[in-house]
Amino acid sequence: MTDPRTPSDVRALEAFTPYLMNRIMARYNRGVEDALKAVGVTVPQMRALTVLAEGGPFNINDLSVLTVIKPSTLSRTLDGMENTGLIRRETGDTDSRVRMIHLTEAGKIAHQTAWPEMERMRETMLASLTSEERVLLNTLLSRVLRGIRHHDF
């Protein structure tokens, strides 16, 4: 027996905001994967590079929150990044048990090389919105994030 459902039957899922947001981000990530491959980084690595470029260094717990990557997965991601010279880990100033993750010069270059593709894909993703709608979307999403987050950032 074949399944009588069609893709149009599941469009009601688009009214479920988490589903819609997940589909959008999955499509965005797929769109930048090829460009990132050319630079030699993965989507999770690019998340780490971007967060570190914007405000690093961070410890792994804070970096995990900001990159939205589970600590165990992030640890493996950082191992690969350290092996290729994109980041370095240093003992924290106030607690020798804490390792701070720093962006290296090679990491900065990789980020600067890949970032224009991230921006291009953002423009593709938001092309149907006016500049005012883009501001409103970011405002609303930021409010949602502040309402559900478990951390101070």
TIVO-454739 format. One line per field, with one value per residue (C-alpha): residue number from 0; residue in three letters; y, z, x. Coordinates in pm, 1 decimal. Last residue first. Example, Ala and Ser with C-alpha at 12.3 -4.5 7.8 and 13.67 -1.06 7.14 Angstrom:
2
n <- c(1 / 0)
res <- c(SER / ALA)
v <- c(-106.0 / -450.0)
w <- c(714.0 / 780.0)
u <- c(1367.0 / 1230.0)
END
This chain:
153
n <- c(152 / 151 / 150 / 149 / 148 / 147 / 146 / 145 / 144 / 143 / 142 / 141 / 140 / 139 / 138 / 137 / 136 / 135 / 134 / 133 / 132 / 131 / 130 / 129 / 128 / 127 / 126 / 125 / 124 / 123 / 122 / 121 / 120 / 119 / 118 / 117 / 116 / 115 / 114 / 113 / 112 / 111 / 110 / 109 / 108 / 107 / 106 / 105 / 104 / 103 / 102 / 101 / 100 / 99 / 98 / 97 / 96 / 95 / 94 / 93 / 92 / 91 / 90 / 89 / 88 / 87 / 86 / 85 / 84 / 83 / 82 / 81 / 80 / 79 / 78 / 77 / 76 / 75 / 74 / 73 / 72 / 71 / 70 / 69 / 68 / 67 / 66 / 65 / 64 / 63 / 62 / 61 / 60 / 59 / 58 / 57 / 56 / 55 / 54 / 53 / 52 / 51 / 50 / 49 / 48 / 47 / 46 / 45 / 44 / 43 / 42 / 41 / 40 / 39 / 38 / 37 / 36 / 35 / 34 / 33 / 32 / 31 / 30 / 29 / 28 / 27 / 26 / 25 / 24 / 23 / 22 / 21 / 20 / 19 / 18 / 17 / 16 / 15 / 14 / 13 / 12 / 11 / 10 / 9 / 8 / 7 / 6 / 5 / 4 / 3 / 2 / 1 / 0)
res <- c(PHE / ASP / HIS / HIS / ARG / ILE / GLY / ARG / LEU / VAL / ARG / SER / LEU / LEU / THR / ASN / LEU / LEU / VAL / ARG / GLU / GLU / SER / THR / LEU / SER / ALA / LEU / MET / THR / GLU / ARG / MET / ARG / GLU / MET / GLU / PRO / TRP / ALA / THR / GLN / HIS / ALA / ILE / LYS / GLY / ALA / GLU / THR / LEU / HIS / ILE / MET / ARG / VAL / ARG / SER / ASP / THR / ASP / GLY / THR / GLU / ARG / ARG / ILE / LEU / GLY / THR / ASN / GLU / MET / GLY / ASP / LEU / THR / ARG / SER / LEU / THR / SER / PRO / LYS / ILE / VAL / THR / LEU / VAL / SER / LEU / ASP / ASN / ILE / ASN / PHE / PRO / GLY / GLY / GLU / ALA / LEU / VAL / THR / LEU / ALA / ARG / MET / GLN / PRO / VAL / THR / VAL / GLY / VAL / ALA / LYS / LEU / ALA / ASP / GLU / VAL / GLY / ARG / ASN / TYR / ARG / ALA / MET / ILE / ARG / ASN / MET / LEU / TYR / PRO / THR / PHE / ALA / GLU / LEU / ALA / ARG / VAL / ASP / SER / PRO / THR / ARG / PRO / ASP / THR / MET)
v <- c(3540.5 / 3511.1 / 3143.2 / 2926.0 / 3095.2 / 3083.3 / 3443.1 / 3604.2 / 3387.7 / 3484.8 / 3853.7 / 3814.8 / 3641.7 / 3928.0 / 4199.0 / 4007.7 / 3968.4 / 4336.4 / 4449.0 / 4222.9 / 4349.2 / 4708.1 / 4615.8 / 4456.2 / 4079.0 / 3841.3 / 3841.4 / 3717.4 / 3373.3 / 3493.8 / 3784.2 / 3544.1 / 3321.3 / 3612.8 / 3703.6 / 3351.1 / 3357.2 / 3684.4 / 3520.8 / 3237.0 / 3421.6 / 3639.0 / 3331.9 / 3131.8 / 3431.4 / 3472.6 / 3100.5 / 3114.8 / 3406.5 / 3193.5 / 3216.4 / 3144.5 / 2878.0 / 2912.5 / 2599.6 / 2595.8 / 2370.4 / 2627.8 / 2872.8 / 3248.8 / 3305.2 / 3016.9 / 2754.2 / 2797.3 / 2627.7 / 2725.4 / 2772.7 / 2746.6 / 2552.9 / 2242.0 / 2019.4 / 2285.2 / 2297.3 / 1919.1 / 1907.1 / 2200.0 / 1997.3 / 1702.4 / 1928.8 / 2088.4 / 1750.0 / 1673.3 / 2026.6 / 2019.7 / 2283.8 / 2594.4 / 2811.7 / 3054.8 / 2789.5 / 2562.2 / 2856.6 / 2937.6 / 2581.8 / 2547.2 / 2853.3 / 3165.0 / 3387.8 / 3539.3 / 3809.5 / 3840.7 / 3631.1 / 3357.1 / 3343.5 / 3339.5 / 3075.1 / 2851.8 / 2876.2 / 2821.2 / 2501.9 / 2379.1 / 2456.9 / 2279.6 / 2437.5 / 2391.5 / 2724.8 / 2553.1 / 2332.3 / 2649.0 / 2751.6 / 2405.8 / 2402.9 / 2751.2 / 2649.7 / 2340.9 / 2560.6 / 2797.5 / 2507.2 / 2352.2 / 2695.7 / 2749.0 / 2397.3 / 2435.7 / 2772.5 / 2626.9 / 2328.6 / 2551.2 / 2783.2 / 2522.4 / 2689.3 / 2543.2 / 2200.6 / 2268.9 / 2224.7 / 1851.4 / 1778.2 / 1967.8 / 1713.3 / 1437.8 / 1183.8 / 872.6 / 639.4 / 342.6 / 0.0)
w <- c(2665.3 / 3031.6 / 2986.7 / 2975.5 / 2675.2 / 2610.8 / 2636.5 / 2525.7 / 2211.9 / 2135.9 / 2175.8 / 1946.3 / 1688.8 / 1703.8 / 1664.5 / 1387.0 / 1198.0 / 1252.6 / 1115.2 / 812.8 / 764.3 / 755.3 / 497.5 / 284.1 / 283.5 / -16.4 / -44.9 / 312.8 / 234.4 / -69.4 / 130.9 / 410.0 / 149.3 / 28.2 / 387.3 / 458.5 / 128.1 / 230.9 / 563.1 / 412.1 / 338.0 / 648.9 / 865.3 / 706.4 / 745.5 / 1111.7 / 1170.7 / 1004.8 / 1236.0 / 1528.8 / 1706.9 / 2077.9 / 2286.7 / 2661.2 / 2862.9 / 3220.1 / 3474.7 / 3527.3 / 3669.6 / 3680.2 / 3360.1 / 3166.4 / 3009.7 / 2636.1 / 2340.0 / 1985.7 / 1684.4 / 1305.8 / 1300.1 / 1115.5 / 1421.0 / 1639.0 / 1409.5 / 1413.3 / 1791.8 / 1803.6 / 1613.6 / 1848.0 / 2150.5 / 1982.7 / 1945.6 / 2315.3 / 2417.3 / 2210.7 / 1936.2 / 1942.6 / 1856.2 / 2142.3 / 2398.5 / 2306.5 / 2305.0 / 2660.1 / 2773.8 / 2570.9 / 2723.4 / 2511.2 / 2341.3 / 2167.7 / 2076.1 / 1708.4 / 1559.5 / 1818.9 / 1742.8 / 1369.1 / 1383.8 / 1603.8 / 1367.8 / 1074.0 / 1235.6 / 1277.4 / 907.6 / 794.3 / 699.8 / 413.7 / 238.4 / -68.0 / 165.8 / 315.1 / -22.5 / -68.5 / 276.3 / 242.7 / 83.4 / 300.2 / 608.8 / 479.3 / 390.0 / 735.6 / 890.2 / 704.5 / 775.9 / 1148.0 / 1164.5 / 997.0 / 1230.1 / 1535.1 / 1410.7 / 1369.3 / 1102.9 / 845.2 / 963.4 / 785.1 / 465.6 / 534.3 / 296.1 / 13.7 / 26.6 / -57.0 / 168.3 / 21.8 / 141.3 / -88.2 / 0.0)
u <- c(2414.0 / 2315.1 / 2243.1 / 1930.7 / 1779.5 / 1406.2 / 1286.6 / 1612.2 / 1603.2 / 1242.9 / 1329.9 / 1628.2 / 1407.2 / 1157.9 / 1420.9 / 1596.6 / 1266.9 / 1180.1 / 1516.4 / 1472.3 / 1116.5 / 1244.1 / 1509.0 / 1238.6 / 1210.1 / 1203.7 / 1583.2 / 1630.9 / 1776.1 / 1968.3 / 2113.7 / 2209.0 / 2375.6 / 2584.6 / 2676.6 / 2799.4 / 2988.2 / 3154.8 / 3256.5 / 3460.8 / 3785.0 / 3772.0 / 3708.5 / 3989.9 / 4223.3 / 4132.9 / 4184.2 / 4526.7 / 4614.3 / 4506.9 / 4169.5 / 4191.5 / 4017.7 / 4064.7 / 4133.5 / 4009.3 / 4181.5 / 4458.3 / 4205.8 / 4269.9 / 4467.4 / 4311.8 / 4537.0 / 4570.3 / 4406.1 / 4497.8 / 4275.1 / 4291.4 / 4620.7 / 4501.1 / 4537.7 / 4374.1 / 4072.3 / 4044.5 / 4058.0 / 3813.0 / 3552.4 / 3605.9 / 3554.3 / 3253.5 / 3086.7 / 3139.5 / 3034.1 / 2711.2 / 2715.0 / 2495.5 / 2797.6 / 2734.6 / 2645.1 / 2935.9 / 3176.2 / 3068.1 / 3134.9 / 3455.8 / 3620.3 / 3616.8 / 3875.0 / 3701.5 / 3451.8 / 3367.5 / 3646.5 / 3590.6 / 3217.7 / 3286.4 / 3558.5 / 3342.0 / 3044.7 / 3279.7 / 3407.0 / 3049.0 / 2977.4 / 3294.0 / 3626.0 / 3871.9 / 3825.0 / 3677.5 / 3476.2 / 3324.8 / 3185.8 / 3036.4 / 2875.0 / 2721.1 / 2391.4 / 2353.1 / 2379.3 / 2109.7 / 1881.6 / 1921.2 / 1867.5 / 1539.3 / 1415.6 / 1489.5 / 1313.9 / 1003.2 / 990.8 / 1039.6 / 760.0 / 487.0 / 268.2 / 506.3 / 392.7 / 64.0 / 262.0 / 259.8 / -28.6 / 145.9 / 427.6 / 178.1 / 10.7 / -152.6 / 127.4 / 136.4 / 0.0)
END
